[in-house]
C-alpha cells in the first residue's frame, strides 16, 4: 500500500489520522491512491530528471504548479549548493562505507591466509617431529646393532686372547 494510516490519540483529541506516503513503494498504490492521483505526486517527488517532472506536470495543473515551484526553488544558488553539498556528503558516506567493507573483506582474507599458513606450518612441524622421532629410533636400533657387533667382536677377541694364552702356557711347560 502506498499510503498508510497511524492512529495517534493525544489527550486533547479523540483521534488523529496521519497519512504517510512511501515513495519507495509506488508499485503498491491502491485504486483509491490512483483515484486521487497520490501515486502521481509520489512519482513527482521521486523523479530524478526535469524530463520526468515535465511529463508528470503535463497531466495535471496542480502538478504543473508544483513542478514550477520545484524549478524556481532549485534555481536558487543557495538551494543548489545545499543540494550539491548533501549529495557530496552522501557520496562520501557511500565511498567511506565501501572502503570500510573493502577493508573488512581484505582483513578477513588476510586472516584466512594466516590461518592456512599456521595450519600448514603445524602440519609441517608434526611431519618434521615424526621424521625426527623415526630418525632417533633408527639411530637407536643402529647403535644397539653396533653395540651387539662390538660385544661380539670383544667376545671373539677375548676368546682369541684366551686361546693364545693357552698356547703360550703350553709352550712354557
Chimera marker file (.cmm) of the C-alpha trace (Angstrom):
<marker_set name="trace">
<marker id="1" x="0.000" y="0.000" z="0.000" r="1" g="1" b="0" radius="0.5"/>
<marker id="2" x="1.353" y="3.422" z="-0.928" r="1" g="1" b="0" radius="0.5"/>
<marker id="3" x="-0.374" y="5.206" z="1.920" r="1" g="1" b="0" radius="0.5"/>
<marker id="4" x="-0.603" y="4.042" z="5.482" r="1" g="1" b="0" radius="0.5"/>
<marker id="5" x="-2.513" y="5.258" z="8.484" r="1" g="1" b="0" radius="0.5"/>
<marker id="6" x="-1.348" y="5.667" z="12.020" r="1" g="1" b="0" radius="0.5"/>
<marker id="7" x="-3.874" y="6.482" z="14.726" r="1" g="1" b="0" radius="0.5"/>
<marker id="8" x="-2.498" y="8.865" z="17.344" r="1" g="1" b="0" radius="0.5"/>
<marker id="9" x="-4.578" y="9.540" z="20.466" r="1" g="1" b="0" radius="0.5"/>
<marker id="10" x="-3.237" y="12.587" z="22.264" r="1" g="1" b="0" radius="0.5"/>
<marker id="11" x="-5.002" y="13.670" z="25.445" r="1" g="1" b="0" radius="0.5"/>
<marker id="12" x="-6.511" y="16.749" z="23.774" r="1" g="1" b="0" radius="0.5"/>
<marker id="13" x="-8.200" y="14.835" z="20.927" r="1" g="1" b="0" radius="0.5"/>
<marker id="14" x="-10.313" y="11.700" z="20.354" r="1" g="1" b="0" radius="0.5"/>
<marker id="15" x="-8.296" y="10.557" z="17.336" r="1" g="1" b="0" radius="0.5"/>
<marker id="16" x="-5.893" y="11.800" z="14.738" r="1" g="1" b="0" radius="0.5"/>
<marker id="17" x="-5.091" y="10.070" z="11.438" r="1" g="1" b="0" radius="0.5"/>
<marker id="18" x="-1.719" y="10.565" z="9.835" r="1" g="1" b="0" radius="0.5"/>
<marker id="19" x="-1.410" y="9.515" z="6.188" r="1" g="1" b="0" radius="0.5"/>
<marker id="20" x="2.106" y="8.523" z="5.159" r="1" g="1" b="0" radius="0.5"/>
<marker id="21" x="3.314" y="8.296" z="1.554" r="1" g="1" b="0" radius="0.5"/>
<marker id="22" x="6.104" y="5.785" z="0.997" r="1" g="1" b="0" radius="0.5"/>
<marker id="23" x="7.863" y="6.972" z="-2.172" r="1" g="1" b="0" radius="0.5"/>
<marker id="24" x="9.859" y="3.769" z="-2.492" r="1" g="1" b="0" radius="0.5"/>
<marker id="25" x="6.705" y="1.644" z="-2.949" r="1" g="1" b="0" radius="0.5"/>
<marker id="26" x="4.746" y="3.430" z="-5.691" r="1" g="1" b="0" radius="0.5"/>
<marker id="27" x="4.122" y="-0.024" z="-7.150" r="1" g="1" b="0" radius="0.5"/>
<marker id="28" x="1.800" y="-0.724" z="-4.192" r="1" g="1" b="0" radius="0.5"/>
<marker id="29" x="-0.546" y="2.184" z="-4.931" r="1" g="1" b="0" radius="0.5"/>
<marker id="30" x="-4.180" y="1.223" z="-4.394" r="1" g="1" b="0" radius="0.5"/>
<marker id="31" x="-7.048" y="2.126" z="-6.678" r="1" g="1" b="0" radius="0.5"/>
<marker id="32" x="-8.003" y="4.806" z="-4.186" r="1" g="1" b="0" radius="0.5"/>
<marker id="33" x="-4.445" y="6.221" z="-4.352" r="1" g="1" b="0" radius="0.5"/>
<marker id="34" x="-4.726" y="6.324" z="-8.146" r="1" g="1" b="0" radius="0.5"/>
<marker id="35" x="-8.207" y="7.854" z="-7.994" r="1" g="1" b="0" radius="0.5"/>
<marker id="36" x="-6.849" y="10.804" z="-6.007" r="1" g="1" b="0" radius="0.5"/>
<marker id="37" x="-3.594" y="10.929" z="-8.050" r="1" g="1" b="0" radius="0.5"/>
<marker id="38" x="-1.460" y="10.290" z="-4.955" r="1" g="1" b="0" radius="0.5"/>
<marker id="39" x="0.793" y="7.971" z="-6.941" r="1" g="1" b="0" radius="0.5"/>
<marker id="40" x="1.475" y="10.797" z="-9.434" r="1" g="1" b="0" radius="0.5"/>
<marker id="41" x="2.532" y="13.096" z="-6.594" r="1" g="1" b="0" radius="0.5"/>
<marker id="42" x="4.810" y="10.354" z="-5.292" r="1" g="1" b="0" radius="0.5"/>
<marker id="43" x="6.282" y="9.941" z="-8.778" r="1" g="1" b="0" radius="0.5"/>
<marker id="44" x="6.824" y="13.739" z="-8.953" r="1" g="1" b="0" radius="0.5"/>
<marker id="45" x="8.812" y="13.763" z="-5.715" r="1" g="1" b="0" radius="0.5"/>
<marker id="46" x="10.720" y="10.663" z="-6.749" r="1" g="1" b="0" radius="0.5"/>
<marker id="47" x="11.585" y="11.980" z="-10.260" r="1" g="1" b="0" radius="0.5"/>
<marker id="48" x="15.289" y="12.363" z="-10.969" r="1" g="1" b="0" radius="0.5"/>
<marker id="49" x="15.200" y="14.370" z="-14.233" r="1" g="1" b="0" radius="0.5"/>
<marker id="50" x="13.418" y="17.514" z="-15.439" r="1" g="1" b="0" radius="0.5"/>
<marker id="51" x="12.012" y="15.468" z="-18.327" r="1" g="1" b="0" radius="0.5"/>
<marker id="52" x="10.223" y="13.164" z="-15.890" r="1" g="1" b="0" radius="0.5"/>
<marker id="53" x="8.882" y="16.153" z="-13.965" r="1" g="1" b="0" radius="0.5"/>
<marker id="54" x="7.656" y="17.882" z="-17.178" r="1" g="1" b="0" radius="0.5"/>
<marker id="55" x="5.921" y="14.707" z="-18.330" r="1" g="1" b="0" radius="0.5"/>
<marker id="56" x="4.121" y="14.324" z="-14.990" r="1" g="1" b="0" radius="0.5"/>
<marker id="57" x="3.292" y="18.054" z="-14.816" r="1" g="1" b="0" radius="0.5"/>
<marker id="58" x="1.575" y="17.925" z="-18.201" r="1" g="1" b="0" radius="0.5"/>
<marker id="59" x="-1.112" y="15.644" z="-16.721" r="1" g="1" b="0" radius="0.5"/>
<marker id="60" x="-2.419" y="17.971" z="-14.017" r="1" g="1" b="0" radius="0.5"/>
<marker id="61" x="-2.446" y="21.711" z="-13.315" r="1" g="1" b="0" radius="0.5"/>
<marker id="62" x="-1.557" y="21.196" z="-9.647" r="1" g="1" b="0" radius="0.5"/>
<marker id="63" x="1.397" y="19.026" z="-10.594" r="1" g="1" b="0" radius="0.5"/>
<marker id="64" x="2.355" y="21.736" z="-13.108" r="1" g="1" b="0" radius="0.5"/>
<marker id="65" x="2.301" y="24.376" z="-10.377" r="1" g="1" b="0" radius="0.5"/>
<marker id="66" x="4.311" y="22.159" z="-8.007" r="1" g="1" b="0" radius="0.5"/>
<marker id="67" x="6.884" y="21.425" z="-10.710" r="1" g="1" b="0" radius="0.5"/>
<marker id="68" x="7.287" y="25.148" z="-11.417" r="1" g="1" b="0" radius="0.5"/>
<marker id="69" x="7.811" y="25.758" z="-7.702" r="1" g="1" b="0" radius="0.5"/>
<marker id="70" x="10.388" y="22.979" z="-7.582" r="1" g="1" b="0" radius="0.5"/>
<marker id="71" x="12.138" y="24.531" z="-10.570" r="1" g="1" b="0" radius="0.5"/>
<marker id="72" x="12.154" y="28.019" z="-9.025" r="1" g="1" b="0" radius="0.5"/>
<marker id="73" x="13.445" y="26.690" z="-5.721" r="1" g="1" b="0" radius="0.5"/>
<marker id="74" x="16.173" y="24.680" z="-7.388" r="1" g="1" b="0" radius="0.5"/>
<marker id="75" x="17.193" y="27.726" z="-9.400" r="1" g="1" b="0" radius="0.5"/>
<marker id="76" x="18.266" y="29.414" z="-6.179" r="1" g="1" b="0" radius="0.5"/>
<marker id="77" x="22.083" y="29.178" z="-5.873" r="1" g="1" b="0" radius="0.5"/>
<marker id="78" x="21.995" y="28.537" z="-2.166" r="1" g="1" b="0" radius="0.5"/>
<marker id="79" x="19.485" y="25.712" z="-2.549" r="1" g="1" b="0" radius="0.5"/>
<marker id="80" x="21.535" y="24.186" z="-5.362" r="1" g="1" b="0" radius="0.5"/>
<marker id="81" x="24.689" y="24.460" z="-3.268" r="1" g="1" b="0" radius="0.5"/>
<marker id="82" x="22.965" y="22.775" z="-0.349" r="1" g="1" b="0" radius="0.5"/>
<marker id="83" x="21.696" y="20.034" z="-2.633" r="1" g="1" b="0" radius="0.5"/>
<marker id="84" x="25.197" y="19.524" z="-4.081" r="1" g="1" b="0" radius="0.5"/>
<marker id="85" x="26.699" y="19.514" z="-0.601" r="1" g="1" b="0" radius="0.5"/>
<marker id="86" x="24.124" y="16.982" z="0.545" r="1" g="1" b="0" radius="0.5"/>
<marker id="87" x="24.790" y="14.761" z="-2.476" r="1" g="1" b="0" radius="0.5"/>
<marker id="88" x="28.544" y="15.025" z="-1.917" r="1" g="1" b="0" radius="0.5"/>
<marker id="89" x="28.054" y="14.117" z="1.725" r="1" g="1" b="0" radius="0.5"/>
<marker id="90" x="26.038" y="11.015" z="0.822" r="1" g="1" b="0" radius="0.5"/>
<marker id="91" x="28.519" y="10.110" z="-1.905" r="1" g="1" b="0" radius="0.5"/>
<marker id="92" x="31.397" y="10.471" z="0.568" r="1" g="1" b="0" radius="0.5"/>
<marker id="93" x="29.455" y="8.396" z="3.081" r="1" g="1" b="0" radius="0.5"/>
<marker id="94" x="28.838" y="5.659" z="0.492" r="1" g="1" b="0" radius="0.5"/>
<marker id="95" x="32.513" y="5.733" z="-0.511" r="1" g="1" b="0" radius="0.5"/>
<marker id="96" x="33.552" y="5.517" z="3.133" r="1" g="1" b="0" radius="0.5"/>
<marker id="97" x="31.184" y="2.589" z="3.719" r="1" g="1" b="0" radius="0.5"/>
<marker id="98" x="32.509" y="0.840" z="0.590" r="1" g="1" b="0" radius="0.5"/>
<marker id="99" x="36.079" y="1.424" z="1.793" r="1" g="1" b="0" radius="0.5"/>
<marker id="100" x="35.237" y="0.003" z="5.219" r="1" g="1" b="0" radius="0.5"/>
<marker id="101" x="33.608" y="-3.038" z="3.598" r="1" g="1" b="0" radius="0.5"/>
<marker id="102" x="36.574" y="-3.482" z="1.259" r="1" g="1" b="0" radius="0.5"/>
<marker id="103" x="38.996" y="-3.235" z="4.200" r="1" g="1" b="0" radius="0.5"/>
<marker id="104" x="36.873" y="-5.719" z="6.176" r="1" g="1" b="0" radius="0.5"/>
<marker id="105" x="36.937" y="-8.194" z="3.291" r="1" g="1" b="0" radius="0.5"/>
<marker id="106" x="40.707" y="-7.751" z="2.873" r="1" g="1" b="0" radius="0.5"/>
<marker id="107" x="41.270" y="-8.285" z="6.599" r="1" g="1" b="0" radius="0.5"/>
<marker id="108" x="39.100" y="-11.402" z="6.528" r="1" g="1" b="0" radius="0.5"/>
<marker id="109" x="41.117" y="-12.697" z="3.553" r="1" g="1" b="0" radius="0.5"/>
<marker id="110" x="44.373" y="-11.939" z="5.384" r="1" g="1" b="0" radius="0.5"/>
<marker id="111" x="43.058" y="-13.776" z="8.438" r="1" g="1" b="0" radius="0.5"/>
<marker id="112" x="42.122" y="-16.812" z="6.318" r="1" g="1" b="0" radius="0.5"/>
<marker id="113" x="45.587" y="-16.726" z="4.729" r="1" g="1" b="0" radius="0.5"/>
<marker id="114" x="47.267" y="-16.584" z="8.149" r="1" g="1" b="0" radius="0.5"/>
<marker id="115" x="45.098" y="-19.430" z="9.420" r="1" g="1" b="0" radius="0.5"/>
<marker id="116" x="46.036" y="-21.528" z="6.369" r="1" g="1" b="0" radius="0.5"/>
<marker id="117" x="49.738" y="-20.689" z="6.898" r="1" g="1" b="0" radius="0.5"/>
<marker id="118" x="49.518" y="-21.616" z="10.581" r="1" g="1" b="0" radius="0.5"/>
<marker id="119" x="47.829" y="-24.922" z="9.706" r="1" g="1" b="0" radius="0.5"/>
<marker id="120" x="50.433" y="-25.611" z="7.004" r="1" g="1" b="0" radius="0.5"/>
<marker id="121" x="53.251" y="-24.829" z="9.463" r="1" g="1" b="0" radius="0.5"/>
<marker id="122" x="51.605" y="-27.024" z="12.128" r="1" g="1" b="0" radius="0.5"/>
<marker id="123" x="51.379" y="-29.941" z="9.696" r="1" g="1" b="0" radius="0.5"/>
<marker id="124" x="54.998" y="-29.408" z="8.599" r="1" g="1" b="0" radius="0.5"/>
<marker id="125" x="56.078" y="-29.311" z="12.270" r="1" g="1" b="0" radius="0.5"/>
<marker id="126" x="54.230" y="-32.567" z="13.003" r="1" g="1" b="0" radius="0.5"/>
<marker id="127" x="55.810" y="-34.183" z="9.923" r="1" g="1" b="0" radius="0.5"/>
<marker id="128" x="59.275" y="-32.970" z="10.991" r="1" g="1" b="0" radius="0.5"/>
<marker id="129" x="58.632" y="-34.271" z="14.521" r="1" g="1" b="0" radius="0.5"/>
<marker id="130" x="57.603" y="-37.698" z="13.183" r="1" g="1" b="0" radius="0.5"/>
<marker id="131" x="60.668" y="-37.783" z="10.915" r="1" g="1" b="0" radius="0.5"/>
<marker id="132" x="62.926" y="-36.789" z="13.828" r="1" g="1" b="0" radius="0.5"/>
<marker id="133" x="61.400" y="-39.429" z="16.113" r="1" g="1" b="0" radius="0.5"/>
<marker id="134" x="61.765" y="-42.018" z="13.337" r="1" g="1" b="0" radius="0.5"/>
<marker id="135" x="65.401" y="-40.983" z="12.840" r="1" g="1" b="0" radius="0.5"/>
<marker id="136" x="66.058" y="-41.250" z="16.591" r="1" g="1" b="0" radius="0.5"/>
<marker id="137" x="64.518" y="-44.740" z="16.612" r="1" g="1" b="0" radius="0.5"/>
<marker id="138" x="66.625" y="-45.742" z="13.593" r="1" g="1" b="0" radius="0.5"/>
<marker id="139" x="69.773" y="-44.370" z="15.274" r="1" g="1" b="0" radius="0.5"/>
<marker id="140" x="68.899" y="-46.252" z="18.497" r="1" g="1" b="0" radius="0.5"/>
<marker id="141" x="68.446" y="-49.501" z="16.577" r="1" g="1" b="0" radius="0.5"/>
<marker id="142" x="71.734" y="-48.936" z="14.693" r="1" g="1" b="0" radius="0.5"/>
<marker id="143" x="73.555" y="-48.190" z="17.960" r="1" g="1" b="0" radius="0.5"/>
<marker id="144" x="72.099" y="-51.330" z="19.545" r="1" g="1" b="0" radius="0.5"/>
<marker id="145" x="73.262" y="-53.303" z="16.496" r="1" g="1" b="0" radius="0.5"/>
<marker id="146" x="76.691" y="-51.638" z="16.699" r="1" g="1" b="0" radius="0.5"/>
<marker id="147" x="76.836" y="-52.487" z="20.427" r="1" g="1" b="0" radius="0.5"/>
<marker id="148" x="75.973" y="-56.139" z="19.739" r="1" g="1" b="0" radius="0.5"/>
<marker id="149" x="78.616" y="-56.234" z="16.982" r="1" g="1" b="0" radius="0.5"/>
<marker id="150" x="81.159" y="-54.638" z="19.347" r="1" g="1" b="0" radius="0.5"/>
<marker id="151" x="80.272" y="-57.102" z="22.106" r="1" g="1" b="0" radius="0.5"/>
<marker id="152" x="80.604" y="-59.994" z="19.613" r="1" g="1" b="0" radius="0.5"/>
<marker id="153" x="83.959" y="-58.674" z="18.411" r="1" g="1" b="0" radius="0.5"/>
<marker id="154" x="85.117" y="-58.200" z="22.034" r="1" g="1" b="0" radius="0.5"/>
<marker id="155" x="83.964" y="-61.728" z="22.843" r="1" g="1" b="0" radius="0.5"/>
<marker id="156" x="85.802" y="-63.063" z="19.777" r="1" g="1" b="0" radius="0.5"/>
<marker id="157" x="88.963" y="-61.159" z="20.724" r="1" g="1" b="0" radius="0.5"/>
<marker id="158" x="88.737" y="-62.358" z="24.334" r="1" g="1" b="0" radius="0.5"/>
<marker id="159" x="88.354" y="-65.921" z="23.021" r="1" g="1" b="0" radius="0.5"/>
<marker id="160" x="91.354" y="-65.368" z="20.744" r="1" g="1" b="0" radius="0.5"/>
<marker id="161" x="93.348" y="-63.939" z="23.666" r="1" g="1" b="0" radius="0.5"/>
<marker id="162" x="92.327" y="-66.899" z="25.846" r="1" g="1" b="0" radius="0.5"/>
<marker id="163" x="93.453" y="-69.341" z="23.111" r="1" g="1" b="0" radius="0.5"/>
<marker id="164" x="96.762" y="-67.505" z="22.665" r="1" g="1" b="0" radius="0.5"/>
<marker id="165" x="97.364" y="-67.549" z="26.421" r="1" g="1" b="0" radius="0.5"/>
<marker id="166" x="96.577" y="-71.214" z="26.447" r="1" g="1" b="0" radius="0.5"/>
<marker id="167" x="99.057" y="-71.817" z="23.602" r="1" g="1" b="0" radius="0.5"/>
<marker id="168" x="101.642" y="-69.696" z="25.379" r="1" g="1" b="0" radius="0.5"/>
<marker id="169" x="101.081" y="-71.593" z="28.589" r="1" g="1" b="0" radius="0.5"/>
<marker id="170" x="101.581" y="-74.934" z="26.777" r="1" g="1" b="0" radius="0.5"/>
<marker id="171" x="104.796" y="-73.742" z="25.211" r="1" g="1" b="0" radius="0.5"/>
<marker id="172" x="106.147" y="-72.620" z="28.521" r="1" g="1" b="0" radius="0.5"/>
<marker id="173" x="105.552" y="-76.001" z="30.042" r="1" g="1" b="0" radius="0.5"/>
<link id1="1" id2="2" r="1" g="1" b="0" radius="0.2"/>
<link id1="2" id2="3" r="1" g="1" b="0" radius="0.2"/>
<link id1="3" id2="4" r="1" g="1" b="0" radius="0.2"/>
<link id1="4" id2="5" r="1" g="1" b="0" radius="0.2"/>
<link id1="5" id2="6" r="1" g="1" b="0" radius="0.2"/>
<link id1="6" id2="7" r="1" g="1" b="0" radius="0.2"/>
<link id1="7" id2="8" r="1" g="1" b="0" radius="0.2"/>
<link id1="8" id2="9" r="1" g="1" b="0" radius="0.2"/>
<link id1="9" id2="10" r="1" g="1" b="0" radius="0.2"/>
<link id1="10" id2="11" r="1" g="1" b="0" radius="0.2"/>
<link id1="11" id2="12" r="1" g="1" b="0" radius="0.2"/>
<link id1="12" id2="13" r="1" g="1" b="0" radius="0.2"/>
<link id1="13" id2="14" r="1" g="1" b="0" radius="0.2"/>
<link id1="14" id2="15" r="1" g="1" b="0" radius="0.2"/>
<link id1="15" id2="16" r="1" g="1" b="0" radius="0.2"/>
<link id1="16" id2="17" r="1" g="1" b="0" radius="0.2"/>
<link id1="17" id2="18" r="1" g="1" b="0" radius="0.2"/>
<link id1="18" id2="19" r="1" g="1" b="0" radius="0.2"/>
<link id1="19" id2="20" r="1" g="1" b="0" radius="0.2"/>
<link id1="20" id2="21" r="1" g="1" b="0" radius="0.2"/>
<link id1="21" id2="22" r="1" g="1" b="0" radius="0.2"/>
<link id1="22" id2="23" r="1" g="1" b="0" radius="0.2"/>
<link id1="23" id2="24" r="1" g="1" b="0" radius="0.2"/>
<link id1="24" id2="25" r="1" g="1" b="0" radius="0.2"/>
<link id1="25" id2="26" r="1" g="1" b="0" radius="0.2"/>
<link id1="26" id2="27" r="1" g="1" b="0" radius="0.2"/>
<link id1="27" id2="28" r="1" g="1" b="0" radius="0.2"/>
<link id1="28" id2="29" r="1" g="1" b="0" radius="0.2"/>
<link id1="29" id2="30" r="1" g="1" b="0" radius="0.2"/>
<link id1="30" id2="31" r="1" g="1" b="0" radius="0.2"/>
<link id1="31" id2="32" r="1" g="1" b="0" radius="0.2"/>
<link id1="32" id2="33" r="1" g="1" b="0" radius="0.2"/>
<link id1="33" id2="34" r="1" g="1" b="0" radius="0.2"/>
<link id1="34" id2="35" r="1" g="1" b="0" radius="0.2"/>
<link id1="35" id2="36" r="1" g="1" b="0" radius="0.2"/>
<link id1="36" id2="37" r="1" g="1" b="0" radius="0.2"/>
<link id1="37" id2="38" r="1" g="1" b="0" radius="0.2"/>
<link id1="38" id2="39" r="1" g="1" b="0" radius="0.2"/>
<link id1="39" id2="40" r="1" g="1" b="0" radius="0.2"/>
<link id1="40" id2="41" r="1" g="1" b="0" radius="0.2"/>
<link id1="41" id2="42" r="1" g="1" b="0" radius="0.2"/>
<link id1="42" id2="43" r="1" g="1" b="0" radius="0.2"/>
<link id1="43" id2="44" r="1" g="1" b="0" radius="0.2"/>
<link id1="44" id2="45" r="1" g="1" b="0" radius="0.2"/>
<link id1="45" id2="46" r="1" g="1" b="0" radius="0.2"/>
<link id1="46" id2="47" r="1" g="1" b="0" radius="0.2"/>
<link id1="47" id2="48" r="1" g="1" b="0" radius="0.2"/>
<link id1="48" id2="49" r="1" g="1" b="0" radius="0.2"/>
<link id1="49" id2="50" r="1" g="1" b="0" radius="0.2"/>
<link id1="50" id2="51" r="1" g="1" b="0" radius="0.2"/>
<link id1="51" id2="52" r="1" g="1" b="0" radius="0.2"/>
<link id1="52" id2="53" r="1" g="1" b="0" radius="0.2"/>
<link id1="53" id2="54" r="1" g="1" b="0" radius="0.2"/>
<link id1="54" id2="55" r="1" g="1" b="0" radius="0.2"/>
<link id1="55" id2="56" r="1" g="1" b="0" radius="0.2"/>
<link id1="56" id2="57" r="1" g="1" b="0" radius="0.2"/>
<link id1="57" id2="58" r="1" g="1" b="0" radius="0.2"/>
<link id1="58" id2="59" r="1" g="1" b="0" radius="0.2"/>
<link id1="59" id2="60" r="1" g="1" b="0" radius="0.2"/>
<link id1="60" id2="61" r="1" g="1" b="0" radius="0.2"/>
<link id1="61" id2="62" r="1" g="1" b="0" radius="0.2"/>
<link id1="62" id2="63" r="1" g="1" b="0" radius="0.2"/>
<link id1="63" id2="64" r="1" g="1" b="0" radius="0.2"/>
<link id1="64" id2="65" r="1" g="1" b="0" radius="0.2"/>
<link id1="65" id2="66" r="1" g="1" b="0" radius="0.2"/>
<link id1="66" id2="67" r="1" g="1" b="0" radius="0.2"/>
<link id1="67" id2="68" r="1" g="1" b="0" radius="0.2"/>
<link id1="68" id2="69" r="1" g="1" b="0" radius="0.2"/>
<link id1="69" id2="70" r="1" g="1" b="0" radius="0.2"/>
<link id1="70" id2="71" r="1" g="1" b="0" radius="0.2"/>
<link id1="71" id2="72" r="1" g="1" b="0" radius="0.2"/>
<link id1="72" id2="73" r="1" g="1" b="0" radius="0.2"/>
<link id1="73" id2="74" r="1" g="1" b="0" radius="0.2"/>
<link id1="74" id2="75" r="1" g="1" b="0" radius="0.2"/>
<link id1="75" id2="76" r="1" g="1" b="0" radius="0.2"/>
<link id1="76" id2="77" r="1" g="1" b="0" radius="0.2"/>
<link id1="77" id2="78" r="1" g="1" b="0" radius="0.2"/>
<link id1="78" id2="79" r="1" g="1" b="0" radius="0.2"/>
<link id1="79" id2="80" r="1" g="1" b="0" radius="0.2"/>
<link id1="80" id2="81" r="1" g="1" b="0" radius="0.2"/>
<link id1="81" id2="82" r="1" g="1" b="0" radius="0.2"/>
<link id1="82" id2="83" r="1" g="1" b="0" radius="0.2"/>
<link id1="83" id2="84" r="1" g="1" b="0" radius="0.2"/>
<link id1="84" id2="85" r="1" g="1" b="0" radius="0.2"/>
<link id1="85" id2="86" r="1" g="1" b="0" radius="0.2"/>
<link id1="86" id2="87" r="1" g="1" b="0" radius="0.2"/>
<link id1="87" id2="88" r="1" g="1" b="0" radius="0.2"/>
<link id1="88" id2="89" r="1" g="1" b="0" radius="0.2"/>
<link id1="89" id2="90" r="1" g="1" b="0" radius="0.2"/>
<link id1="90" id2="91" r="1" g="1" b="0" radius="0.2"/>
<link id1="91" id2="92" r="1" g="1" b="0" radius="0.2"/>
<link id1="92" id2="93" r="1" g="1" b="0" radius="0.2"/>
<link id1="93" id2="94" r="1" g="1" b="0" radius="0.2"/>
<link id1="94" id2="95" r="1" g="1" b="0" radius="0.2"/>
<link id1="95" id2="96" r="1" g="1" b="0" radius="0.2"/>
<link id1="96" id2="97" r="1" g="1" b="0" radius="0.2"/>
<link id1="97" id2="98" r="1" g="1" b="0" radius="0.2"/>
<link id1="98" id2="99" r="1" g="1" b="0" radius="0.2"/>
<link id1="99" id2="100" r="1" g="1" b="0" radius="0.2"/>
<link id1="100" id2="101" r="1" g="1" b="0" radius="0.2"/>
<link id1="101" id2="102" r="1" g="1" b="0" radius="0.2"/>
<link id1="102" id2="103" r="1" g="1" b="0" radius="0.2"/>
<link id1="103" id2="104" r="1" g="1" b="0" radius="0.2"/>
<link id1="104" id2="105" r="1" g="1" b="0" radius="0.2"/>
<link id1="105" id2="106" r="1" g="1" b="0" radius="0.2"/>
<link id1="106" id2="107" r="1" g="1" b="0" radius="0.2"/>
<link id1="107" id2="108" r="1" g="1" b="0" radius="0.2"/>
<link id1="108" id2="109" r="1" g="1" b="0" radius="0.2"/>
<link id1="109" id2="110" r="1" g="1" b="0" radius="0.2"/>
<link id1="110" id2="111" r="1" g="1" b="0" radius="0.2"/>
<link id1="111" id2="112" r="1" g="1" b="0" radius="0.2"/>
<link id1="112" id2="113" r="1" g="1" b="0" radius="0.2"/>
<link id1="113" id2="114" r="1" g="1" b="0" radius="0.2"/>
<link id1="114" id2="115" r="1" g="1" b="0" radius="0.2"/>
<link id1="115" id2="116" r="1" g="1" b="0" radius="0.2"/>
<link id1="116" id2="117" r="1" g="1" b="0" radius="0.2"/>
<link id1="117" id2="118" r="1" g="1" b="0" radius="0.2"/>
<link id1="118" id2="119" r="1" g="1" b="0" radius="0.2"/>
<link id1="119" id2="120" r="1" g="1" b="0" radius="0.2"/>
<link id1="120" id2="121" r="1" g="1" b="0" radius="0.2"/>
<link id1="121" id2="122" r="1" g="1" b="0" radius="0.2"/>
<link id1="122" id2="123" r="1" g="1" b="0" radius="0.2"/>
<link id1="123" id2="124" r="1" g="1" b="0" radius="0.2"/>
<link id1="124" id2="125" r="1" g="1" b="0" radius="0.2"/>
<link id1="125" id2="126" r="1" g="1" b="0" radius="0.2"/>
<link id1="126" id2="127" r="1" g="1" b="0" radius="0.2"/>
<link id1="127" id2="128" r="1" g="1" b="0" radius="0.2"/>
<link id1="128" id2="129" r="1" g="1" b="0" radius="0.2"/>
<link id1="129" id2="130" r="1" g="1" b="0" radius="0.2"/>
<link id1="130" id2="131" r="1" g="1" b="0" radius="0.2"/>
<link id1="131" id2="132" r="1" g="1" b="0" radius="0.2"/>
<link id1="132" id2="133" r="1" g="1" b="0" radius="0.2"/>
<link id1="133" id2="134" r="1" g="1" b="0" radius="0.2"/>
<link id1="134" id2="135" r="1" g="1" b="0" radius="0.2"/>
<link id1="135" id2="136" r="1" g="1" b="0" radius="0.2"/>
<link id1="136" id2="137" r="1" g="1" b="0" radius="0.2"/>
<link id1="137" id2="138" r="1" g="1" b="0" radius="0.2"/>
<link id1="138" id2="139" r="1" g="1" b="0" radius="0.2"/>
<link id1="139" id2="140" r="1" g="1" b="0" radius="0.2"/>
<link id1="140" id2="141" r="1" g="1" b="0" radius="0.2"/>
<link id1="141" id2="142" r="1" g="1" b="0" radius="0.2"/>
<link id1="142" id2="143" r="1" g="1" b="0" radius="0.2"/>
<link id1="143" id2="144" r="1" g="1" b="0" radius="0.2"/>
<link id1="144" id2="145" r="1" g="1" b="0" radius="0.2"/>
<link id1="145" id2="146" r="1" g="1" b="0" radius="0.2"/>
<link id1="146" id2="147" r="1" g="1" b="0" radius="0.2"/>
<link id1="147" id2="148" r="1" g="1" b="0" radius="0.2"/>
<link id1="148" id2="149" r="1" g="1" b="0" radius="0.2"/>
<link id1="149" id2="150" r="1" g="1" b="0" radius="0.2"/>
<link id1="150" id2="151" r="1" g="1" b="0" radius="0.2"/>
<link id1="151" id2="152" r="1" g="1" b="0" radius="0.2"/>
<link id1="152" id2="153" r="1" g="1" b="0" radius="0.2"/>
<link id1="153" id2="154" r="1" g="1" b="0" radius="0.2"/>
<link id1="154" id2="155" r="1" g="1" b="0" radius="0.2"/>
<link id1="155" id2="156" r="1" g="1" b="0" radius="0.2"/>
<link id1="156" id2="157" r="1" g="1" b="0" radius="0.2"/>
<link id1="157" id2="158" r="1" g="1" b="0" radius="0.2"/>
<link id1="158" id2="159" r="1" g="1" b="0" radius="0.2"/>
<link id1="159" id2="160" r="1" g="1" b="0" radius="0.2"/>
<link id1="160" id2="161" r="1" g="1" b="0" radius="0.2"/>
<link id1="161" id2="162" r="1" g="1" b="0" radius="0.2"/>
<link id1="162" id2="163" r="1" g="1" b="0" radius="0.2"/>
<link id1="163" id2="164" r="1" g="1" b="0" radius="0.2"/>
<link id1="164" id2="165" r="1" g="1" b="0" radius="0.2"/>
<link id1="165" id2="166" r="1" g="1" b="0" radius="0.2"/>
<link id1="166" id2="167" r="1" g="1" b="0" radius="0.2"/>
<link id1="167" id2="168" r="1" g="1" b="0" radius="0.2"/>
<link id1="168" id2="169" r="1" g="1" b="0" radius="0.2"/>
<link id1="169" id2="170" r="1" g="1" b="0" radius="0.2"/>
<link id1="170" id2="171" r="1" g="1" b="0" radius="0.2"/>
<link id1="171" id2="172" r="1" g="1" b="0" radius="0.2"/>
<link id1="172" id2="173" r="1" g="1" b="0" radius="0.2"/>
</marker_set>
